[in-house]
């Protein structure tokens, strides 16, 4: 199932009167549900174990930025700030601690916080505010920060 099909399915489910939908296709499994209010799935459950492994930096073609991409854990609308008119969560050059929110992705009227997977320095933000982001698309590029060693 590609991102466009998944997005169409999510929109269909949101408009339907169904309260539960489970779909499995090979290794892909989608389990949606609601009871009066939208169901929020914690990011730790929404991401497969393989997706939580940090990718190794890849060689970058000339003219493109280096660093490790932070990919979208869900399909949704990208928001750089907690609310319109407020400062963005992160900007290029910012140092971010592991677990700190770097952006929001809105999916099915639920705001999903995307958190830093480790201590890092933001190299670039790749999405525009309000942009639809596909699952697995790069949101930002970063440089991992090494922990300070005691005695140095």
Secondary structure, 3 states (H helix, E strand, C coil): CCHHHHHHHHHHHHHCCCCEEEEEECCEEEEEEECCCECCCCHHHHCCHHHHCCCCCCCCCCCCCCCEEEECCCCEEEECECCCCCCECCCCCCEECCCCEEEEEEECCEEEEEECCCCEEEEEECCCCCCEECCCCEEEEEEECCCCCCCC
